[in-house]
C-alpha cells in the first residue's frame, strides 16, 4: 500500500503467508510457502524493496511468527530443521514445547 492503492510484491507466494514483520526498509514473510516472487524460499523470505530473497536454506516447516532483536531475526512455527548450519541458525535456550529458532 502506497497510501492510495495496493500493489503486489513480486509475483506472490506459492502457498499461504502466515506472518509479516518489518525491520528498517525490509519486509520479512513467513508461512507455508516454498517459493515467493519466483525464487526458492523455504517458508521464510525477505523483501528488500525490489525483490524477494530466501533466508539461507530456510526452515523445514511452516513459520507462524517473525520478530527481531538487535541484528537477529527470530522465527517461530512448526518445523524441526532450520538452515543447513547450526552456526547461523540455532535454538533459543530450551525453548517451549515446539521449535523456536533464531537466525543470525
Secondary structure, 3 states (H helix, E strand, C coil): CCCCCCCCCCCCECCCEEEEEEECCEEEEEECCCEECCEECCCEEEECCCCEEECCCCEEEEEEEEEEECCEEEEEEEEEEECCCCCCEEECCCCCCCCCEEEC
